[in-house]
């Protein structure tokens, strides 16, 4: 969040109650990805604005991803979905590593 301009940071904090989405604040008043027909998990969205206060939500989401992948790996005929989710999880992990590096203690 510290990488935003003062005006954008102030605007986001002022509308935090409306924009908070577990792992971050959304830079828009609506989900741009949903309007385009393919909303990703918020933690994969390029409109992500996050900070140290969201680390517990990131860690909880990581656990959810891992559980979902374990379930898919054990489900017959789910190879395609598993591969797609695994690719998304790799992006999530990269985003989480960035958040931890920049905002972790």
DSSP file (Angstrom, degrees, kcal/mol; ACC not computed):
  #  RESIDUE AA STRUCTURE BP1 BP2  ACC     N-H-->O    O-->H-N    N-H-->O    O-->H-N    TCO  KAPPA ALPHA  PHI   PSI    X-CA   Y-CA   Z-CA
    1    1 A X    >         0   0    0      0, 0.0     3,-1.6     0, 0.0    50,-0.1   0.000 360.0 360.0 360.0 -27.7    0.0    0.0    0.0
    2    2 A X  T 3   +     0   0    0      1,-0.3    49,-0.1     7,-0.0     7,-0.0   0.607 360.0  67.0 -70.0  -9.3    3.0    2.3    0.6
    3    3 A X  T 3  S+     0   0    0      2,-0.1    -1,-0.3     6,-0.0     2,-0.1   0.519  84.6  93.2 -86.5  -5.8    3.7    2.2   -3.1
    4    4 A X  S <  S-     0   0    0     -3,-1.6     2,-0.0     1,-0.1    45,-0.0  -0.452  88.3 -97.0 -83.3 158.5    0.5    4.1   -3.9
    5    5 A X     >  -     0   0    0     -2,-0.1     4,-2.8     1,-0.1     5,-0.2  -0.349  37.4-109.7 -66.6 158.2    0.3    7.8   -4.3
    6    6 A X  H  > S+     0   0    0      1,-0.2     4,-2.4     2,-0.2     5,-0.2   0.883 118.7  51.3 -58.2 -39.8   -0.9    9.7   -1.2
    7    7 A X  H  > S+     0   0    0      2,-0.2     4,-2.2     1,-0.2    -1,-0.2   0.924 112.7  43.7 -66.2 -44.8   -4.2   10.5   -2.9
    8    8 A X  H  > S+     0   0    0      2,-0.2     4,-2.6     1,-0.2     5,-0.2   0.912 114.0  50.8 -68.2 -41.0   -5.0    6.9   -3.9
    9    9 A X  H  X S+     0   0    0     -4,-2.8     4,-2.5     1,-0.2     5,-0.2   0.926 111.7  48.1 -60.2 -45.1   -3.9    5.5   -0.5
   10   10 A X  H  X S+     0   0    0     -4,-2.4     4,-2.1    -5,-0.2    -1,-0.2   0.902 111.7  49.9 -62.2 -42.6   -6.1    8.0    1.2
   11   11 A X  H  X S+     0   0    0     -4,-2.2     4,-1.3     2,-0.2    -2,-0.2   0.922 111.9  47.5 -63.2 -44.8   -9.1    7.2   -1.0
   12   12 A X  H  < S+     0   0    0     -4,-2.6     3,-0.4     1,-0.2     7,-0.2   0.919 112.3  48.4 -64.7 -43.9   -8.6    3.4   -0.5
   13   13 A X  H >< S+     0   0    0     -4,-2.5     3,-1.1     1,-0.2     4,-0.2   0.882 109.4  54.5 -63.9 -36.7   -8.4    3.8    3.3
   14   14 A X  H 3< S+     0   0    0     -4,-2.1    -1,-0.2     1,-0.2    -2,-0.2   0.778 116.9  36.0 -66.8 -26.9  -11.5    6.0    3.3
   15   15 A X  T >X S+     0   0    0     -4,-1.3     3,-1.5    -3,-0.4     4,-1.4   0.146  81.6 121.7-109.9  17.9  -13.5    3.3    1.4
   16   16 A X  H <>  +     0   0    0     -3,-1.1     4,-2.0     1,-0.3     3,-0.3   0.845  67.7  58.8 -53.2 -42.9  -11.9    0.3    3.2
   17   17 A X  H 34 S+     0   0    0     -4,-0.2    -1,-0.3     1,-0.2    -2,-0.1   0.791 112.4  40.7 -59.8 -28.4  -15.1   -1.0    4.6
   18   18 A X  H <4 S+     0   0    0     -3,-1.5    -1,-0.2     1,-0.1    -2,-0.2   0.719 122.0  38.7 -89.3 -23.9  -16.5   -1.4    1.1
   19   19 A X  H  < S+     0   0    0     -4,-1.4     7,-1.1    -3,-0.3    -2,-0.2   0.534  77.4 120.2-109.4  -9.0  -13.4   -2.6   -0.7
   20   20 A X  B  <  +A   25   0A   0     -4,-2.0     5,-0.2    -5,-0.2     2,-0.1  -0.411  31.4 177.2 -68.0 129.8  -11.8   -5.1    1.7
   21   21 A X        -     0   0    0      3,-2.9     2,-2.4    -2,-0.2     3,-0.3  -0.554  51.4 -96.3-131.6  65.5  -11.5   -8.5    0.2
   22   22 A X  S    S+     0   0    0      1,-0.3    35,-0.2    -2,-0.1    36,-0.2  -0.315 119.2  36.4  58.7 -72.6   -9.6  -10.7    2.8
   23   23 A X  S    S-     0   0    0     -2,-2.4     2,-0.3    34,-0.2    -1,-0.3   0.475 128.1 -19.1 -93.2  -2.0   -6.1  -10.5    1.4
   24   24 A X        -     0   0    0     -3,-0.3    -3,-2.9    26,-0.1     2,-0.4  -0.985  68.8 -83.5-176.4-179.1   -6.2   -6.9    0.2
   25   25 A X  E     -AB  20  49A   0     24,-3.0    24,-1.0    -2,-0.3     2,-0.3  -0.878  43.0-121.8-104.5 144.2   -8.1   -3.8   -0.8
   26   26 A X  E     - B   0  48A   0     -7,-1.1    22,-0.1    -2,-0.4     5,-0.0  -0.688   6.0-145.5 -87.5 138.4   -9.4   -3.5   -4.3
   27   27 A X  S    S+     0   0    0     20,-1.1     2,-0.3    -2,-0.3    -1,-0.1   0.542  81.2  61.3 -78.0  -5.5   -8.3   -0.4   -6.3
   28   28 A X  S    S-     0   0    0     19,-0.1    -2,-0.1    -9,-0.1     3,-0.0  -0.792  82.5-124.3-121.4 162.1  -11.7   -0.3   -8.0
   29   29 A X  S    S+     0   0    0     -2,-0.3     2,-0.3     2,-0.0    -1,-0.1   0.573  99.0  21.8 -78.6  -9.6  -15.3    0.2   -6.9
   30   30 A X  S    S-     0   0    0    -11,-0.0     2,-0.9     0, 0.0     3,-0.1  -0.934 100.0 -82.3-149.2 166.0  -16.3   -3.0   -8.6
   31   31 A X     >  -     0   0    0     -2,-0.3     4,-1.8     1,-0.2     5,-0.1  -0.663  34.7-168.8 -80.4 108.1  -14.6   -6.2   -9.8
   32   32 A X  H  > S+     0   0    0     -2,-0.9     4,-1.3     1,-0.2    -1,-0.2   0.883  87.3  53.4 -62.1 -40.0  -13.0   -5.4  -13.1
   33   33 A X  H  4>S+     0   0    0      1,-0.2     5,-2.1     2,-0.2     4,-0.4   0.881 106.0  51.9 -65.8 -38.7  -12.3   -9.1  -13.7
   34   34 A X  H >45S+     0   0    0      1,-0.2     3,-1.2     2,-0.2    -1,-0.2   0.899 106.8  53.8 -64.4 -39.5  -15.9  -10.1  -13.1
   35   35 A X  H 3<5S+     0   0    0     -4,-1.8    -1,-0.2     1,-0.3    -2,-0.2   0.835 106.7  52.4 -63.1 -31.4  -17.1   -7.6  -15.6
   36   36 A X  T 3<5S-     0   0    0     -4,-1.3    -1,-0.3    -5,-0.1    -2,-0.2   0.519 122.6-109.1 -82.1  -5.8  -14.7   -9.1  -18.1
   37   37 A X  T < 5S+     0   0    0     -3,-1.2    -3,-0.2    -4,-0.4    -2,-0.1   0.476  96.7  75.0  96.5   3.1  -16.2  -12.6  -17.4
   38   38 A X      < -     0   0    0     -5,-2.1     2,-0.4     2,-0.0    -4,-0.2  -0.451  56.0-174.3-147.9  72.7  -13.4  -14.2  -15.5
   39   39 A X        -     0   0    0     -5,-0.1     2,-0.1    -2,-0.1     3,-0.1  -0.520  13.6-155.0 -70.2 125.4  -12.8  -13.1  -11.9
   40   40 A X        -     0   0    0     -2,-0.4     5,-0.1     1,-0.2    -6,-0.1  -0.402  41.5 -74.0 -83.1 171.3   -9.7  -14.8  -10.5
   41   41 A X    >   -     0   0    0      1,-0.1     3,-2.7    -2,-0.1     4,-0.5  -0.462  51.8-114.3 -57.5 143.5   -9.3  -15.2   -6.8
   42   42 A X  G >  S+     0   0    0      1,-0.3     3,-1.4     2,-0.2    -1,-0.1   0.820 114.8  65.2 -54.0 -32.9   -8.6  -11.8   -5.4
   43   43 A X  G 3  S+     0   0    0      1,-0.3    -1,-0.3     5,-0.1    52,-0.1   0.597 103.9  47.0 -69.2  -8.6   -5.1  -12.9   -4.4
   44   44 A X  G <  S+     0   0    0     -3,-2.7    -1,-0.3    51,-0.0    -2,-0.2   0.448  88.0 111.2-105.6  -4.2   -4.3  -13.4   -8.1
   45   45 A X    X   -     0   0    0     -3,-1.4     3,-1.2    -4,-0.5    -6,-0.0  -0.483  64.9-141.2 -79.6 138.9   -5.7  -10.1   -9.4
   46   46 A X  T 3  S+     0   0    0      1,-0.3    -1,-0.1    -2,-0.2    -4,-0.0   0.548  99.2  70.0 -74.2  -6.0   -3.3   -7.4  -10.7
   47   47 A X  T 3  S+     0   0    0     -5,-0.1   -20,-1.1     2,-0.0    -1,-0.3   0.194  75.3 137.9 -92.4  15.9   -5.5   -4.7   -9.0
   48   48 A X  E <   -B   26   0A   0     -3,-1.2     2,-0.4   -22,-0.1   -22,-0.1  -0.375  31.2-178.9 -66.3 133.0   -4.3   -6.0   -5.7
   49   49 A X  E     +B   25   0A   0    -24,-1.0   -24,-3.0    -2,-0.1     2,-0.3  -0.980  20.7 157.6-130.7 120.5   -3.3   -3.6   -2.9
   50   50 A X        -     0   0    0     -2,-0.4     2,-0.3   -26,-0.2   -26,-0.1  -0.835  18.1-179.9-139.5 172.5   -2.1   -5.2    0.2
   51   51 A X    >   -     0   0    0     -2,-0.3     3,-1.9   -28,-0.2     4,-0.2  -0.920  52.1 -71.8-160.5-177.2    0.0   -4.6    3.4
   52   52 A X  G >  S+     0   0    0      1,-0.3     3,-1.8    -2,-0.3     4,-0.3   0.797 119.1  68.3 -57.7 -31.9    1.2   -6.4    6.5
   53   53 A X  G 3  S+     0   0    0      1,-0.3    -1,-0.3     2,-0.1     3,-0.3   0.688  97.3  54.5 -64.8 -16.2   -2.2   -6.3    8.1
   54   54 A X  G X> S+     0   0    0     -3,-1.9     4,-2.0     1,-0.2     3,-0.6   0.461  76.0 100.1 -96.1  -1.8   -3.4   -8.9    5.5
   55   55 A X  H <> S+     0   0    0     -3,-1.8     4,-2.5     1,-0.2     5,-0.2   0.874  79.0  54.4 -55.0 -42.7   -0.7  -11.5    6.1
   56   56 A X  H 3> S+     0   0    0     -4,-0.3     4,-2.1    -3,-0.3    -1,-0.2   0.890 109.2  49.0 -59.8 -36.3   -3.0  -13.7    8.3
   57   57 A X  H <> S+     0   0    0     -3,-0.6     4,-2.4   -35,-0.2    -1,-0.2   0.888 109.8  51.7 -68.7 -38.2   -5.5  -13.8    5.5
   58   58 A X  H  X S+     0   0    0     -4,-2.0     4,-2.2     2,-0.2    -2,-0.2   0.934 111.1  47.5 -61.2 -45.6   -2.8  -14.7    2.9
   59   59 A X  H  X S+     0   0    0     -4,-2.5     4,-1.6     1,-0.2    -2,-0.2   0.881 111.5  50.2 -65.8 -38.4   -1.7  -17.6    5.1
   60   60 A X  H  X S+     0   0    0     -4,-2.1     4,-1.8    -5,-0.2    -1,-0.2   0.904 110.6  49.8 -64.8 -41.0   -5.2  -18.8    5.6
   61   61 A X  H  X S+     0   0    0     -4,-2.4     4,-2.6     1,-0.2    -2,-0.2   0.870 105.3  57.5 -66.3 -35.7   -5.8  -18.7    1.9
   62   62 A X  H  X S+     0   0    0     -4,-2.2     4,-2.3     1,-0.2    -1,-0.2   0.917 106.3  49.6 -59.1 -42.8   -2.6  -20.7    1.3
   63   63 A X  H  X S+     0   0    0     -4,-1.6     4,-2.3     2,-0.2    -1,-0.2   0.894 109.8  51.0 -62.9 -40.6   -3.9  -23.4    3.5
   64   64 A X  H  X S+     0   0    0     -4,-1.8     4,-2.5     2,-0.2    -2,-0.2   0.914 109.3  50.7 -63.9 -43.3   -7.2  -23.4    1.5
   65   65 A X  H  X S+     0   0    0     -4,-2.6     4,-2.6     1,-0.2    -2,-0.2   0.937 110.5  49.5 -58.0 -47.5   -5.3  -23.7   -1.8
   66   66 A X  H  X S+     0   0    0     -4,-2.3     4,-2.2     1,-0.2    -2,-0.2   0.901 111.6  48.2 -61.3 -42.7   -3.3  -26.6   -0.5
   67   67 A X  H  X S+     0   0    0     -4,-2.3     4,-2.3     2,-0.2    -1,-0.2   0.912 111.5  50.0 -63.9 -42.7   -6.4  -28.5    0.8
   68   68 A X  H  X S+     0   0    0     -4,-2.5     4,-2.5     1,-0.2    -2,-0.2   0.909 110.9  49.2 -63.5 -42.0   -8.2  -27.9   -2.6
   69   69 A X  H  X S+     0   0    0     -4,-2.6     4,-2.5     2,-0.2    -1,-0.2   0.898 109.6  51.7 -65.7 -39.9   -5.2  -29.2   -4.5
   70   70 A X  H  X S+     0   0    0     -4,-2.2     4,-1.2     2,-0.2    -2,-0.2   0.923 111.5  47.7 -60.2 -44.3   -4.9  -32.3   -2.3
   71   71 A X  H  < S+     0   0    0     -4,-2.3     4,-0.5     1,-0.2     3,-0.4   0.923 113.0  47.5 -63.7 -45.1   -8.6  -33.0   -2.9
   72   72 A X  H >< S+     0   0    0     -4,-2.5     3,-1.1     1,-0.2     6,-0.2   0.885 107.3  56.5 -64.4 -38.6   -8.3  -32.5   -6.6
   73   73 A X  H 3< S+     0   0    0     -4,-2.5    -1,-0.2     1,-0.3    -2,-0.2   0.812 110.7  45.3 -62.5 -29.2   -5.2  -34.8   -6.8
   74   74 A X  T 3< S+     0   0    0     -4,-1.2     2,-0.6    -3,-0.4    -1,-0.3   0.470  94.4  94.1 -92.9  -2.8   -7.3  -37.6   -5.2
   75   75 A X  S X  S-     0   0    0     -3,-1.1     3,-1.1    -4,-0.5     4,-0.0  -0.808  79.3-121.3 -95.7 122.0  -10.3  -37.1   -7.4
   76   76 A X  T 3  S+     0   0    0     -2,-0.6    -2,-0.1     1,-0.2    -1,-0.0  -0.275  91.7  12.1 -59.0 144.6  -10.5  -39.3  -10.6
   77   77 A X  T 3  S+     0   0    0      1,-0.1    -1,-0.2     3,-0.0     4,-0.2   0.751  92.6 111.5  61.1  30.5  -10.7  -37.4  -13.9
   78   78 A X    <>  +     0   0    0     -3,-1.1     4,-3.0    -6,-0.2     5,-0.2   0.109  33.5 116.6-114.2  21.6   -9.8  -34.0  -12.4
   79   79 A X  H  > S+     0   0    0      1,-0.2     4,-2.6     2,-0.2     5,-0.2   0.887  75.7  47.7 -59.5 -42.6   -6.4  -33.7  -14.1
   80   80 A X  H  > S+     0   0    0      2,-0.2     4,-2.2     1,-0.2    -1,-0.2   0.942 115.1  44.3 -65.9 -47.5   -7.3  -30.7  -16.2
   81   81 A X  H  > S+     0   0    0      1,-0.2     4,-2.7     2,-0.2     5,-0.2   0.907 113.3  52.9 -62.8 -41.4   -8.8  -28.8  -13.3
   82   82 A X  H  X S+     0   0    0     -4,-3.0     4,-2.7     1,-0.2    -2,-0.2   0.929 108.8  49.3 -59.1 -46.2   -5.9  -29.8  -11.1
   83   83 A X  H  X S+     0   0    0     -4,-2.6     4,-1.9     2,-0.2    -1,-0.2   0.899 112.5  47.7 -61.6 -41.8   -3.4  -28.5  -13.6
   84   84 A X  H  X S+     0   0    0     -4,-2.2     4,-2.1     2,-0.2    -2,-0.2   0.930 114.5  45.6 -64.7 -45.8   -5.2  -25.2  -13.9
   85   85 A X  H  X S+     0   0    0     -4,-2.7     4,-2.8     1,-0.2    -2,-0.2   0.871 110.1  54.7 -66.1 -37.2   -5.5  -24.8  -10.1
   86   86 A X  H  X S+     0   0    0     -4,-2.7     4,-2.0    -5,-0.2    -1,-0.2   0.902 108.2  49.3 -63.6 -40.9   -1.8  -25.8   -9.7
   87   87 A X  H  X S+     0   0    0     -4,-1.9     4,-1.6     2,-0.2    -2,-0.2   0.916 112.4  47.6 -63.9 -43.8   -0.8  -23.0  -12.1
   88   88 A X  H  X S+     0   0    0     -4,-2.1     4,-2.6     1,-0.2    -2,-0.2   0.896 109.5  54.1 -62.9 -40.3   -3.0  -20.5  -10.2
   89   89 A X  H  X S+     0   0    0     -4,-2.8     4,-2.9     1,-0.2    -1,-0.2   0.879 104.2  54.6 -63.6 -37.6   -1.5  -21.7   -6.9
   90   90 A X  H  X S+     0   0    0     -4,-2.0     4,-1.8     2,-0.2    -1,-0.2   0.893 109.9  46.9 -62.6 -39.0    2.0  -21.1   -8.3
   91   91 A X  H  X S+     0   0    0     -4,-1.6     4,-2.4     2,-0.2    -2,-0.2   0.908 111.5  51.6 -67.1 -41.6    1.0  -17.5   -9.0
   92   92 A X  H  X S+     0   0    0     -4,-2.6     4,-3.0     1,-0.2    -2,-0.2   0.931 108.5  51.2 -57.9 -46.2   -0.5  -17.2   -5.6
   93   93 A X  H  X S+     0   0    0     -4,-2.9     4,-2.6     1,-0.2    -1,-0.2   0.884 109.5  50.2 -61.3 -39.6    2.7  -18.5   -4.0
   94   94 A X  H  X S+     0   0    0     -4,-1.8     4,-1.9     2,-0.2    -1,-0.2   0.915 112.6  46.8 -64.5 -42.5    4.7  -15.9   -5.9
   95   95 A X  H  X S+     0   0    0     -4,-2.4     4,-2.4     2,-0.2    -2,-0.2   0.914 112.4  50.0 -64.6 -42.8    2.4  -13.1   -4.8
   96   96 A X  H  X S+     0   0    0     -4,-3.0     4,-3.0     1,-0.2     5,-0.2   0.914 108.6  52.2 -62.6 -43.3    2.5  -14.4   -1.2
   97   97 A X  H  X S+     0   0    0     -4,-2.6     4,-2.6     1,-0.2    -1,-0.2   0.906 109.9  49.7 -59.8 -41.4    6.3  -14.5   -1.3
   98   98 A X  H  X S+     0   0    0     -4,-1.9     4,-2.4     2,-0.2     5,-0.2   0.928 111.8  47.6 -62.3 -45.4    6.3  -10.9   -2.5
   99   99 A X  H  X S+     0   0    0     -4,-2.4     4,-2.7     1,-0.2     5,-0.5   0.925 113.6  47.5 -62.5 -45.2    3.9   -9.8    0.3
  100  100 A X  H  X S+     0   0    0     -4,-3.0     4,-1.7     3,-0.2    -1,-0.2   0.906 113.6  48.0 -63.3 -41.3    6.0  -11.6    2.9
  101  101 A X  H  < S+     0   0    0     -4,-2.6    -1,-0.2    -5,-0.2    -2,-0.2   0.888 122.4  33.5 -66.4 -39.3    9.3  -10.1    1.6
  102  102 A X  H  < S+     0   0    0     -4,-2.4    -2,-0.2    -5,-0.2    -1,-0.2   0.714 135.9  19.6 -91.6 -22.2    7.9   -6.6    1.5
  103  103 A X  H  < S+     0   0    0     -4,-2.7    -3,-0.2    -5,-0.2    -2,-0.2   0.476  94.6 107.4-128.3  -6.5    5.5   -6.6    4.5
  104  104 A X     <        0   0    0     -4,-1.7   -52,-0.1    -5,-0.5    -4,-0.0  -0.193 360.0 360.0 -72.9 167.8    6.5   -9.5    6.7
  105  105 A X              0   0    0    -53,-0.1    -1,-0.1     0, 0.0    -4,-0.1   0.465 360.0 360.0 -87.2 360.0    8.2   -9.0   10.1
